Amino acid sequence: MVDAQLANLSNQLMLGTVLLYVVAMLGYAADLAFGHRRAAADPAVLAEPAQDKVLAGVGGPEPAPARPGPVSTEDEDEDGPVRRQIDWARFAVLLNVLGWGMHLAMLLTRGLAAGRWPWGNMYEFVTAITFAVVTAYLVLLARQQVRFLGAFVMLFVVIALGVATIWLYTDAGPLVPALKSYWIAIHVTAAITATGAFTVAGISTILYLATSRRTPAVEGGRLPPAESLDRLAHRVTMFAFPIWTFAIIAGAIWADQAWGRYWGWDPKEIWSFVTWVVYACYLHARATAGWRGRKAAVVSLIAYGCLIFNFFGVNYMFSGLHSYA
């Protein structure tokens, strides 16, 4: 029995999530465009001269207390105060985190409304995968300076959620018989997690290809060197690949319980394996043949293309036991 009130609340939370992500995307874009100007105008972010770094209490002056980073700064020059500089990065990250929380609430209310795990159709798959994308980005952001990815990650998420809401929306309801298993919490969750991480790696790879023929500025909110983007994509892919491998193995176990065989050459099974093979080739080429740069990036994008085709193309172009669209 579907709880109509919770289902409606989930829909409203979806709209709020998209709105917050759109504003966060604009904030990240403003940081890319104007972040370096704020850094140049704010002396708090400038490095101190080496000769000023003297230990207190041994004849040197007392160090000035660190100024906390404000949402906006107002500096003065000889002619008076200059205009306030908005910290777009903090603004964007704050809205991003709020949107992530609302996104999580949307998934929870959807699952509670239907009384099941909230990934039983294409609409729910897309909303869950975009949640995994945002989660992967925020985890990376907490560990290293990847703020430059924010605008591009949010653009992908907003477009995907728009497609899900406009064209893929399905009312909350019971699962199809083949999905009524506890393996949905194992196999599908692993696939969603890996897809979210692969998406962040794919965005990094696209940015690498866009910047590899020039030397981008690195000040403030601008893109880092192309080599850093290449390394980031590689590291995220190494994290996601074992999870995708586990998802395929778990899917085979589930298939044996549901249909009495581990492998049946179903289109979804074939393309999941093709995706695994291409990503394995990418990692193997980097580890053994020393592939770097554009050659490796092209292979990575081919693998991501296989992943997207497995998700959308197989469901809409082929008939099979896994096609739930």
Phi, psi and omega per residue, in radians:
M1 nan 2.211 -3.084
V2 -1.522 2.324 3.058
D3 -1.466 1.845 -3.047
A4 -1.129 -0.616 -3.122
Q5 -1.169 -0.782 3.092
L6 -1.138 -0.674 3.114
A7 -1.089 -0.734 3.108
N8 -1.167 -0.684 3.082
L9 -1.075 -0.705 3.104
S10 -1.055 -0.718 3.117
N11 -1.124 -0.701 3.122
Q12 -1.177 -0.675 3.083
L13 -1.125 -0.578 3.073
M14 -1.072 -0.783 3.126
L15 -1.097 -0.726 3.093
G16 -1.124 -0.667 3.115
T17 -1.076 -0.831 -3.129
V18 -1.070 -0.732 -3.141
L19 -1.075 -0.813 3.132
L20 -1.109 -0.694 3.128
Y21 -1.156 -0.648 3.116
V22 -1.097 -0.808 -3.136
V23 -1.163 -0.691 3.080
A24 -1.075 -0.710 3.099
M25 -1.035 -0.758 3.106
L26 -1.124 -0.655 3.094
G27 -1.133 -0.762 3.089
Y28 -1.094 -0.710 3.122
A29 -1.109 -0.707 3.092
A30 -1.133 -0.623 3.097
D31 -1.147 -0.693 3.081
L32 -1.098 -0.673 -3.066
A33 -1.404 -0.683 -2.981
F34 -2.114 -0.069 -3.077
G35 -1.042 -0.653 -3.121
H36 -1.181 -0.501 3.096
R37 -1.200 -0.723 3.113
R38 -1.119 -0.705 3.129
A39 -1.098 -0.666 3.139
A40 -1.235 -0.545 -3.093
A41 -1.478 -0.373 -3.051
D42 -1.710 1.874 -3.120
P43 -1.108 -0.282 -3.131
A44 -1.173 -0.411 -3.108
V45 -1.686 -0.033 3.117
L46 -1.454 2.550 3.137
A47 -1.222 2.458 3.105
E48 -1.302 2.551 3.028
P49 -1.058 2.528 -3.070
A50 -1.067 -0.608 -3.084
Q51 -1.242 -0.247 3.129
D52 -1.477 -0.189 -3.075
K53 -1.512 1.461 -3.100
V54 -2.042 2.432 3.133
L55 -1.145 2.367 3.081
A56 -1.210 2.498 3.074
G57 1.566 0.002 3.124
V58 -2.148 0.631 3.057
G59 1.719 -0.151 3.139
G60 -1.666 2.893 3.136
P61 -1.220 2.689 3.081
E62 -1.135 2.318 3.120
P63 -1.163 2.484 3.116
A64 -1.206 2.440 3.115
P65 -1.085 2.496 -3.133
A66 -1.175 2.369 3.122
R67 -1.515 2.170 3.130
P68 -1.095 2.545 -3.128
G69 -1.235 2.028 -3.131
P70 -1.477 2.901 3.021
V71 -1.173 -0.564 3.039
S72 -2.514 2.708 -3.120
T73 -2.166 2.678 3.072
E74 -2.356 1.929 -3.088
D75 -1.795 2.784 3.138
E76 -2.082 2.576 3.002
D77 -2.200 -2.922 -3.079
E78 -1.107 -0.487 -3.080
D79 -1.628 0.081 -3.125
G80 2.018 -3.054 -3.102
P81 -1.173 2.537 3.043
V82 -1.703 2.986 -3.077
R83 -1.171 2.688 -3.097
R84 -1.194 2.455 3.128
Q85 -1.853 2.057 -3.091
I86 -1.417 2.339 3.061
D87 -1.475 1.515 -3.091
W88 -1.117 -0.530 -3.097
A89 -1.108 -0.847 -3.141
R90 -1.118 -0.701 3.106
F91 -1.036 -0.807 -3.102
A92 -1.173 -0.768 -3.118
V93 -1.126 -0.706 3.117
L94 -1.037 -0.854 3.129
L95 -1.173 -0.575 3.093
N96 -1.090 -0.787 3.136
V97 -1.165 -0.713 3.084
L98 -1.090 -0.735 3.085
G99 -1.102 -0.674 3.098
W100 -1.074 -0.755 3.119
G101 -1.109 -0.710 3.106
M102 -1.199 -0.614 3.094
H103 -1.097 -0.771 3.088
L104 -1.064 -0.763 3.119
A105 -1.100 -0.631 3.110
M106 -1.094 -0.773 3.128
L107 -1.151 -0.721 -3.124
L108 -1.123 -0.788 -3.137
T109 -1.178 -0.589 3.075
R110 -1.120 -0.779 3.125
G111 -1.149 -0.721 3.115
L112 -1.162 -0.614 3.132
A113 -1.120 -0.688 -3.110
A114 -1.608 -0.210 -3.130
G115 1.218 0.656 -3.098
R116 -2.812 3.116 3.034
W117 -1.177 2.368 -2.993
P118 -1.486 0.881 2.966
W119 -2.580 1.284 -3.132
G120 -2.040 0.016 3.098
N121 -2.654 3.103 -3.029
M122 -1.114 -0.664 3.112
Y123 -1.048 -0.805 -3.117
E124 -1.251 -0.595 3.079
F125 -1.066 -0.802 -3.103
V126 -1.126 -0.763 3.139
T127 -1.132 -0.628 3.117
A128 -1.244 -0.706 -3.135
I129 -1.164 -0.735 3.108
T130 -1.117 -0.604 3.053
F131 -1.096 -0.708 3.106
A132 -1.145 -0.644 3.107
V133 -1.085 -0.854 -3.125
V134 -1.116 -0.705 3.118
T135 -1.080 -0.784 3.120
A136 -1.048 -0.732 3.138
Y137 -1.132 -0.778 -3.116
L138 -1.159 -0.633 3.072
V139 -1.107 -0.770 3.081
L140 -1.086 -0.713 -3.118
L141 -1.098 -0.590 3.129
A142 -1.284 -0.327 -3.068
R143 -1.788 -0.516 -3.104
Q144 -2.704 2.973 -3.070
Q145 -1.407 1.580 3.095
V146 -2.144 0.511 -3.109
R147 -1.038 -0.496 -3.114
F148 -1.081 -0.385 3.114
L149 -1.333 -0.290 -2.964
G150 -0.982 -0.841 -3.096
A151 -1.080 -0.682 -3.078
F152 -1.327 -0.673 3.068
V153 -1.109 -0.794 -3.137
M154 -1.133 -0.629 3.094
L155 -1.070 -0.809 3.113
F156 -1.061 -0.801 -3.074
V157 -1.146 -0.767 -3.123
V158 -1.106 -0.756 3.118
I159 -1.108 -0.784 -3.120
A160 -1.106 -0.751 3.126
L161 -1.194 -0.590 3.060
G162 -1.103 -0.772 3.091
V163 -1.083 -0.752 -3.133
A164 -1.097 -0.728 -3.079
T165 -1.282 -0.680 -3.035
I166 -1.469 -0.767 -2.988
W167 -1.933 -0.418 -3.020
L168 -1.899 0.014 -3.026
Y169 -1.063 2.363 3.082
T170 -2.334 2.347 3.105
D171 -1.073 2.569 3.085
A172 -1.042 2.348 -3.108
G173 -2.862 -3.076 -3.117
P174 -1.249 2.843 3.107
L175 -1.350 2.690 2.961
V176 -1.179 2.704 -3.023
P177 -0.952 -0.675 -3.067
A178 -1.159 -0.362 -3.098
L179 -1.636 -0.044 -3.100
K180 -1.424 1.381 -3.120
S181 -2.751 2.648 3.089
Y182 -1.169 -0.232 3.133
W183 -1.193 -0.296 3.082
I184 -1.113 -0.524 3.109
A185 -1.336 -0.267 -3.102
I186 -1.845 -1.044 -3.069
H187 -1.142 -0.905 -3.057
V188 -1.219 -0.661 3.096
T189 -1.076 -0.739 3.103
A190 -1.108 -0.746 3.126
A191 -1.112 -0.716 3.124
I192 -1.131 -0.763 3.139
T193 -1.085 -0.806 3.133
A194 -1.116 -0.709 3.135
T195 -1.109 -0.701 3.088
G196 -1.055 -0.783 3.127
A197 -1.197 -0.725 3.095
F198 -1.041 -0.603 3.137
T199 -1.158 -0.756 3.084
V200 -1.080 -0.723 3.086
A201 -1.106 -0.693 3.120
G202 -1.113 -0.715 3.095
I203 -1.107 -0.729 3.103
S204 -1.087 -0.679 3.137
T205 -1.158 -0.733 3.101
I206 -1.079 -0.740 3.097
L207 -1.126 -0.633 3.085
Y208 -1.066 -0.836 -3.132
L209 -1.108 -0.568 -3.132
A210 -1.277 -0.449 -3.065
T211 -1.928 -0.092 -3.004
S212 -1.223 -0.344 -3.125
R213 -1.637 0.067 3.107
R214 -2.528 3.029 3.125
T215 -1.902 1.760 -3.098
P216 -1.280 2.724 3.024
A217 -1.209 2.579 -3.090
V218 -2.003 -0.037 -3.115
E219 -1.241 2.630 3.002
G220 0.993 -2.229 -3.029
G221 -1.644 0.192 -3.076
R222 -1.339 2.977 -3.081
L223 -1.196 2.573 3.095
P224 -1.359 3.065 3.080
P225 -1.018 2.681 -3.089
A226 -1.032 -0.632 -3.114
E227 -1.093 -0.612 3.110
S228 -1.165 -0.678 3.090
L229 -1.127 -0.695 3.117
D230 -1.094 -0.769 3.127
R231 -1.154 -0.693 3.130
L232 -1.082 -0.812 3.121
A233 -1.046 -0.707 -3.130
H234 -1.136 -0.772 -3.101
R235 -1.158 -0.731 3.135
V236 -1.156 -0.662 3.103
T237 -1.122 -0.699 3.102
M238 -1.092 -0.582 3.079
F239 -1.225 -0.738 -3.028
A240 -1.346 -0.523 -3.019
F241 -1.067 -0.822 3.101
P242 -1.073 -0.585 3.127
I243 -1.183 -0.707 3.080
W244 -1.118 -0.687 3.088
T245 -1.040 -0.803 3.102
F246 -1.091 -0.671 3.136
A247 -1.073 -0.697 3.123
I248 -1.160 -0.750 3.135
I249 -1.120 -0.781 3.122
A250 -1.104 -0.648 3.086
G251 -1.108 -0.656 3.108
A252 -1.142 -0.707 3.103
I253 -1.115 -0.748 3.105
W254 -1.091 -0.719 3.134
A255 -1.085 -0.626 3.115
D256 -1.156 -0.661 3.118
Q257 -1.264 -0.630 -3.060
A258 -1.471 -0.690 -3.003
W259 -2.162 0.023 3.060
G260 1.384 0.295 3.041
R261 -2.673 2.614 -3.130
Y262 -1.372 -0.557 -3.053
W263 -2.521 2.253 -3.108
G264 -2.295 0.273 -3.140
W265 0.991 0.612 3.003
D266 -1.213 2.559 -3.117
P267 -0.921 -0.701 3.123
K268 -1.142 -0.685 3.105
E269 -1.142 -0.747 -3.117
I270 -1.088 -0.841 -3.065
W271 -1.299 -0.469 3.004
S272 -1.122 -0.710 3.127
F273 -1.240 -0.691 3.083
V274 -1.033 -0.773 3.102
T275 -1.040 -0.773 3.113
W276 -1.056 -0.749 -3.116
V277 -1.104 -0.781 -3.095
V278 -1.176 -0.719 3.064
Y279 -1.132 -0.642 3.085
A280 -1.112 -0.687 3.082
C281 -1.095 -0.710 3.115
Y282 -1.060 -0.878 -3.111
L283 -1.172 -0.669 3.140
H284 -1.152 -0.728 -3.129
A285 -1.120 -0.648 3.116
R286 -1.243 -0.646 -3.055
A287 -1.379 -0.595 -3.025
T288 -1.902 -0.792 -3.103
A289 -1.549 -0.101 3.112
G290 1.246 0.447 3.127
W291 -1.127 2.334 3.048
R292 -2.430 2.929 2.974
G293 1.249 -2.473 -2.932
R294 -1.151 -0.665 -3.139
K295 -1.067 -0.823 3.124
A296 -1.154 -0.660 -3.126
A297 -1.116 -0.672 3.119
V298 -1.104 -0.762 3.109
V299 -1.095 -0.711 3.124
S300 -1.077 -0.731 3.133
L301 -1.220 -0.585 3.044
I302 -1.084 -0.753 3.115
A303 -1.082 -0.743 3.139
Y304 -1.183 -0.602 3.045
G305 -1.074 -0.702 3.072
C306 -1.103 -0.668 3.128
L307 -1.109 -0.792 -3.137
I308 -1.170 -0.688 3.106
F309 -1.127 -0.671 3.102
N310 -1.074 -0.588 -3.093
F311 -1.404 -0.828 -3.085
F312 -1.706 -0.908 -3.013
G313 -1.078 -0.789 -3.111
V314 -1.080 -0.710 -3.091
N315 -1.189 -0.537 -3.041
Y316 -1.837 -0.308 -3.059
M317 -1.872 -0.349 -3.077
F318 -2.193 2.707 3.020
S319 -1.828 2.403 -3.116
G320 -3.022 3.088 -3.112
L321 -1.186 -0.406 -3.102
H322 -1.650 -0.022 -3.050
S323 -1.498 1.829 -3.082
Y324 -1.892 0.095 -3.131
A325 -1.330 nan nan
